[in-house]
Amino acid sequence: MPAEWERHDAIWLSWPHDPITFPDRVEKVEKTYVEIIHAILDSEDVNLFVRDDAMKKRAERLFKKSGVNPDSIIFHKYDYTDIWFRDYGPIFLINKNSGRLAMTHWIFNAWGGKYETLMKDTNIPEFMNERMSLPCFKPGIVLEGGSIDVNGRGTLLTTEQCLLNKNRNPNLTKSVIEDYLKEYLGVSQIIWLKNGIEGDDTDGHIDDIARFVNPETVLCVYEEDKNDENHPILHENYEILLNSKNNEGNRLNVIKLPTPGYIEDEEGRLPASYANFYIGNKAVLVPIFGHKNDKRALEIIQRQFQNRKVIGIDSSNLVYGLGTIHCISQQQPSRTKT
C-alpha cells in the first residue's frame, strides 16, 4: 500500500444526499463537495458515485454554477447509502515488481454494526471492479480504510480501540490481525496507538489522531487544555509515538497538531480534527472549522508539504456527519510501470 503522498491517478468520492446524516445540511455539504472537487480536479481524476440520473443532473448543475466542467468528472451510478468512501471502498495496492494496480476488498460492517442500513455499502468494491478488472484480494475480515495509515515503506499506524474492538473481529487476536495487515497491505511493522477522540463513532479511527506525512514524520493531534476530555487520550498516543520507531529502525519525528476545540451538535461532541486531511498530487485539503487554531494547523501542515498547496476547506457542516475530508475520499495510486 503506497503512502498517500505518492502520486495518484484518481480520487474516489460519493455525492452527499442523506438528510439523516446531514439534517438540514445536505445542500451545504453539497457546496463543500464542489469546493473539494474544484480544488483537486486539476491534478487527479475525480471518480464520483451518484445514486441515479436525477442526482447526477443536480451535481452537474452545481458544478456548472461553480465553474467546474461536469464533463471532467467520471460519474458512476450505484445505489449506495452514505458517503464514507474511505471506510467501505477498496484499499488500493501497487505490485512492487510489475507496477500493476490491485485492490483489497475488506468487509465493512458499519463500524461494528452501529448502522444497519449502511452495511450494503460493503459491496461497492465489487461493483467498482466489474469495471476496473483489477486483481482483487479479499481478506475476509472487517477493516475500514480510516482505521489505518501507512508510510509507504512498511510501517502502519492504527489504534487498539478500533482494530481490537469486539464489534469488528471478535475471534481474532492482536497477533492474527497483525498477520492480516502484513499479508494484505504489504507492511512489516504496526504501531498501535490506544484510543481515538471523543465523539468519533468509528471507535478510534487513526485519521483523526495521527498521520504520516513522510516515512519518518507523524503529525499527532494534541489537546493542550488539560480540562478537555481529549487531553489524556491524545497525550498517551503522543507518548507512544515518541517512543516508536519505523520499520527501518529510525525514531519517528513527532509533530503536534492542535485541535479545533469543542465542537458539538444537539447530540453531543463532534469528531472535528485537522488530521482528517487529504494529500493530493498538488494540494493538501485540510478541514477547518472557524476556530482560532485553523491558521496554526494550516501552517503546520504546509511546512510538511513544501511542494503542495495547503487549502483549508470549511468543514463545519460536513463534520455533522461525524467525518470530514479524509473520511469521504479514497486515493487511487498511479501505476509505477506500463
C-alpha positions as CSV (number, residue, x, y, z in Angstrom):
1,M,0.0,0.0,0.0
2,P,1.6,3.3,-1.1
3,A,1.8,6.3,1.2
4,E,-0.9,8.9,0.5
5,W,1.7,11.5,-0.7
6,E,2.8,9.2,-3.5
7,R,1.3,10.0,-6.9
8,H,-2.4,9.3,-7.6
9,D,-4.3,8.7,-10.7
10,A,-7.6,9.5,-9.1
11,I,-9.7,10.3,-6.1
12,W,-13.0,8.4,-5.3
13,L,-16.0,10.1,-3.7
14,S,-19.8,9.6,-3.3
15,W,-22.1,12.5,-3.6
16,P,-23.9,13.5,-0.4
17,H,-27.7,13.1,-0.2
18,D,-28.8,11.7,3.1
19,P,-30.9,14.0,5.4
20,I,-30.4,11.6,8.2
21,T,-26.6,12.0,8.0
22,F,-26.9,15.8,7.5
23,P,-30.2,17.1,9.0
24,D,-31.0,20.4,7.3
25,R,-27.4,20.5,5.8
26,V,-27.4,18.4,2.6
27,E,-27.3,21.5,0.4
28,K,-24.5,23.0,2.4
29,V,-22.5,19.8,2.3
30,E,-23.0,19.6,-1.5
31,K,-21.3,23.0,-1.7
32,T,-18.4,21.7,0.3
33,Y,-18.1,18.8,-2.1
34,V,-18.0,21.2,-5.1
35,E,-15.2,23.1,-3.3
36,I,-13.2,19.9,-2.6
37,I,-13.6,18.7,-6.2
38,H,-12.7,22.1,-7.7
39,A,-9.5,22.1,-5.6
40,I,-8.4,18.6,-6.6
41,L,-9.6,18.2,-10.2
42,D,-6.6,19.8,-12.0
43,S,-4.2,17.2,-10.6
44,E,-6.0,13.9,-10.5
45,D,-9.2,12.4,-12.0
46,V,-12.3,12.6,-9.9
47,N,-14.5,9.5,-9.8
48,L,-17.9,10.4,-8.3
49,F,-20.7,8.0,-7.2
50,V,-24.3,9.2,-7.7
51,R,-27.4,7.1,-7.0
52,D,-29.4,7.9,-10.1
53,D,-29.7,10.2,-13.1
54,A,-31.6,12.9,-11.1
55,M,-28.7,13.1,-8.6
56,K,-26.2,13.2,-11.5
57,K,-28.0,16.1,-13.1
58,R,-28.2,18.0,-9.8
59,A,-24.5,17.6,-9.2
60,E,-23.8,18.7,-12.8
61,R,-25.8,21.9,-12.3
62,L,-23.9,22.7,-9.1
63,F,-20.6,22.1,-10.8
64,K,-21.5,24.4,-13.7
65,K,-22.7,27.1,-11.4
66,S,-19.3,27.0,-9.6
67,G,-17.2,27.0,-12.8
68,V,-16.4,23.3,-12.8
69,N,-16.9,21.4,-16.1
70,P,-19.0,18.4,-15.3
71,D,-17.7,16.6,-18.3
72,S,-14.3,16.4,-16.4
73,I,-16.0,14.2,-13.7
74,I,-16.2,10.4,-14.1
75,F,-19.6,9.5,-12.8
76,H,-20.6,6.1,-11.5
77,K,-24.3,5.2,-10.8
78,Y,-24.9,2.9,-7.9
79,D,-27.4,2.6,-5.1
80,Y,-25.0,3.4,-2.2
81,T,-26.3,4.5,1.2
82,D,-23.8,7.0,2.6
83,I,-20.6,9.0,1.7
84,W,-17.9,7.4,3.8
85,F,-15.8,6.1,0.9
86,R,-12.6,5.7,2.9
87,D,-14.3,3.0,5.0
88,Y,-16.3,1.0,2.6
89,G,-14.3,1.5,-0.6
90,P,-11.4,-0.7,-1.6
91,I,-7.8,0.0,-0.4
92,F,-5.6,0.1,-3.5
93,L,-2.2,-1.6,-3.8
94,I,0.7,-1.4,-6.2
95,N,2.7,-4.5,-7.1
96,K,6.4,-3.7,-6.4
97,N,7.7,-5.8,-9.3
98,S,5.2,-5.1,-12.1
99,G,3.8,-1.8,-11.0
100,R,0.3,-3.2,-11.6
101,L,-2.6,-1.7,-9.6
102,A,-4.7,-4.0,-7.4
103,M,-7.3,-3.7,-4.7
104,T,-8.2,-5.2,-1.4
105,H,-11.8,-5.7,-0.5
106,W,-12.3,-5.8,3.2
107,I,-15.7,-6.3,5.0
108,F,-17.4,-3.1,6.0
109,N,-19.9,-3.7,8.9
110,A,-20.9,-0.1,9.5
111,W,-18.4,0.4,12.4
112,G,-19.3,-2.5,14.5
113,G,-22.9,-2.9,13.4
114,K,-23.9,0.6,14.5
115,Y,-26.0,1.4,11.4
116,E,-27.8,-1.5,9.8
117,T,-28.9,0.4,6.7
118,L,-25.2,1.3,5.8
119,M,-24.0,-2.3,5.6
120,K,-24.8,-2.8,2.0
121,D,-22.1,-0.3,1.1
122,T,-19.6,-3.1,1.6
123,N,-20.5,-4.3,-1.9
124,I,-19.1,-1.1,-3.6
125,P,-15.5,-2.5,-4.2
126,E,-17.1,-5.4,-6.1
127,F,-19.1,-3.1,-8.3
128,M,-16.1,-1.0,-9.0
129,N,-14.0,-3.9,-10.0
130,E,-16.6,-5.0,-12.6
131,R,-15.3,-2.0,-14.5
132,M,-11.7,-1.9,-13.4
133,S,-10.9,-5.6,-13.6
134,L,-8.1,-5.5,-11.1
135,P,-6.5,-8.3,-9.1
136,C,-8.7,-8.2,-6.0
137,F,-7.7,-9.7,-2.7
138,K,-10.4,-10.5,-0.1
139,P,-9.0,-11.0,3.4
140,G,-12.5,-11.9,4.8
141,I,-12.2,-9.8,7.9
142,V,-13.7,-6.4,8.9
143,L,-11.5,-3.3,8.3
144,E,-12.1,0.3,7.4
145,G,-9.7,2.4,5.5
146,G,-9.9,5.2,8.0
147,S,-8.5,2.9,10.7
148,I,-5.1,2.6,9.2
149,D,-2.3,4.9,7.9
150,V,0.9,3.9,6.2
151,N,4.3,5.5,5.4
152,G,4.7,3.5,2.2
153,R,7.9,1.9,3.4
154,G,6.3,-0.9,5.6
155,T,5.1,0.9,8.7
156,L,1.4,1.1,9.6
157,L,-0.4,3.2,12.3
158,T,-3.7,2.1,13.9
159,T,-5.5,2.0,17.2
160,E,-6.3,-0.7,19.7
161,Q,-9.7,0.8,20.3
162,C,-10.8,0.1,16.7
163,L,-9.0,-3.0,15.4
164,L,-9.2,-4.9,18.7
165,N,-12.8,-3.9,19.3
166,K,-15.1,-6.9,19.8
167,N,-17.6,-5.4,17.4
168,R,-15.1,-5.9,14.5
169,N,-13.4,-9.3,14.5
170,P,-14.1,-10.8,18.0
171,N,-12.5,-14.1,17.3
172,L,-9.1,-12.7,16.1
173,T,-6.2,-11.9,18.4
174,K,-3.9,-8.9,18.1
175,S,-1.2,-11.1,16.6
176,V,-3.6,-12.6,14.0
177,I,-4.8,-9.2,13.0
178,E,-1.2,-8.0,12.5
179,D,-0.7,-11.0,10.3
180,Y,-3.6,-9.9,8.1
181,L,-2.3,-6.4,7.8
182,K,1.2,-7.6,6.9
183,E,-0.2,-10.1,4.3
184,Y,-2.7,-7.9,2.6
185,L,-1.2,-4.4,2.8
186,G,2.5,-5.3,2.5
187,V,3.6,-3.8,5.8
188,S,6.1,-5.2,8.2
189,Q,5.6,-3.2,11.3
190,I,2.5,-2.0,13.1
191,I,2.5,0.9,15.7
192,W,-0.5,0.6,18.0
193,L,-1.9,3.7,19.5
194,K,-4.6,3.4,22.2
195,N,-7.8,5.4,21.7
196,G,-9.4,8.0,19.3
197,I,-11.0,11.3,20.0
198,E,-14.3,11.8,21.8
199,G,-17.4,11.9,19.5
200,D,-15.9,9.5,17.0
201,D,-18.5,6.8,16.3
202,T,-15.9,4.7,14.4
203,D,-14.2,3.6,17.7
204,G,-11.0,5.4,17.3
205,H,-10.0,5.9,13.6
206,I,-6.4,6.8,13.1
207,D,-7.1,9.5,10.5
208,D,-8.5,11.8,13.3
209,I,-5.5,11.5,15.6
210,A,-2.2,10.7,13.8
211,R,-1.0,10.9,10.1
212,F,2.3,10.1,8.4
213,V,3.5,13.0,6.2
214,N,6.8,11.4,5.2
215,P,8.4,8.0,6.1
216,E,9.7,9.2,9.5
217,T,7.3,12.1,10.4
218,V,3.9,11.9,12.0
219,L,1.5,14.7,12.7
220,C,-0.1,13.9,16.1
221,V,-3.2,15.6,17.2
222,Y,-2.7,17.1,20.7
223,E,-5.0,18.8,23.1
224,E,-3.2,21.3,25.3
225,D,-6.2,22.0,27.6
226,K,-5.8,19.6,30.5
227,N,-9.5,20.0,31.3
228,D,-10.6,18.8,27.9
229,E,-11.6,15.1,27.8
230,N,-9.4,14.6,24.8
231,H,-6.2,15.6,26.6
232,P,-5.3,12.3,28.4
233,I,-6.3,10.3,25.3
234,L,-4.1,12.3,22.9
235,H,-1.2,12.7,25.4
236,E,-1.0,8.9,25.8
237,N,-0.9,8.5,22.0
238,Y,1.7,11.2,21.7
239,E,4.0,9.4,24.2
240,I,3.6,6.1,22.4
241,L,4.7,7.8,19.1
242,L,7.7,9.5,20.8
243,N,8.9,6.0,21.8
244,S,8.2,4.3,18.5
245,K,10.4,3.5,15.5
246,N,9.5,2.9,11.9
247,N,10.3,-0.4,10.2
248,E,13.8,0.9,9.3
249,G,14.6,1.3,12.9
250,N,14.5,5.1,13.0
251,R,12.7,7.0,15.7
252,L,9.7,9.0,14.5
253,N,9.7,12.7,14.2
254,V,6.5,13.6,16.0
255,I,4.9,17.0,15.5
256,K,2.0,18.2,17.5
257,L,-1.1,19.3,15.6
258,P,-3.7,21.4,17.5
259,T,-7.4,20.6,17.9
260,P,-10.2,22.9,16.8
261,G,-11.6,22.8,20.4
262,Y,-15.0,21.6,21.4
263,I,-17.5,21.5,18.5
264,E,-20.9,20.0,19.2
265,D,-24.4,19.5,17.9
266,E,-27.6,18.7,19.8
267,E,-26.4,15.1,20.4
268,G,-23.0,16.0,21.8
269,R,-19.4,16.4,20.8
270,L,-18.4,16.1,17.1
271,P,-15.1,14.5,16.0
272,A,-13.6,17.6,14.5
273,S,-9.9,17.2,13.6
274,Y,-7.3,18.9,11.4
275,A,-5.7,15.5,10.9
276,N,-8.5,14.4,8.6
277,F,-6.8,16.0,5.6
278,Y,-6.4,14.5,2.1
279,I,-3.0,14.6,0.4
280,G,-3.5,15.2,-3.3
281,N,-0.9,15.4,-6.1
282,K,-0.6,19.2,-5.9
283,A,-2.8,20.2,-3.0
284,V,-3.5,19.1,0.6
285,L,-7.1,19.7,1.6
286,V,-7.5,20.4,5.3
287,P,-10.8,20.6,7.2
288,I,-11.2,23.9,9.1
289,F,-13.9,24.9,11.5
290,G,-13.8,28.7,12.0
291,H,-11.7,28.2,15.1
292,K,-8.6,30.3,16.2
293,N,-6.4,27.2,15.6
294,D,-7.3,26.9,11.9
295,K,-4.5,29.2,10.8
296,R,-1.9,27.5,13.1
297,A,-2.9,24.0,11.8
298,L,-2.7,25.1,8.2
299,E,0.8,26.5,8.8
300,I,2.0,23.3,10.5
301,I,0.7,21.1,7.6
302,Q,2.1,23.5,5.0
303,R,5.6,23.1,6.4
304,Q,5.4,19.4,5.8
305,F,4.3,19.8,2.2
306,Q,6.6,22.4,0.6
307,N,5.7,21.4,-2.9
308,R,2.0,21.3,-2.4
309,K,-0.6,24.0,-1.7
310,V,-2.4,23.5,1.6
311,I,-6.0,24.6,1.2
312,G,-8.4,24.9,4.1
313,I,-11.9,23.6,3.4
314,D,-14.7,24.8,5.7
315,S,-16.0,21.5,7.1
316,S,-18.3,22.9,9.7
317,N,-21.3,21.3,8.0
318,L,-19.5,18.1,6.8
319,V,-18.4,17.2,10.4
320,Y,-22.1,16.9,11.4
321,G,-22.0,13.6,9.6
322,L,-19.2,12.6,12.1
323,G,-16.4,12.7,9.5
324,T,-14.7,15.1,7.1
325,I,-12.4,15.2,4.1
326,H,-10.2,12.1,4.5
327,C,-13.3,10.1,5.6
328,I,-15.2,10.8,2.4
329,S,-12.3,10.1,0.0
330,Q,-10.1,7.3,-1.2
331,Q,-7.0,7.7,-3.4
332,Q,-6.2,5.5,-6.3
333,P,-2.4,5.4,-6.7
334,S,-0.6,5.6,-10.0
335,R,0.7,2.6,-11.7
336,T,4.5,2.7,-11.5
337,K,5.1,0.9,-14.8
338,T,3.2,0.4,-18.0
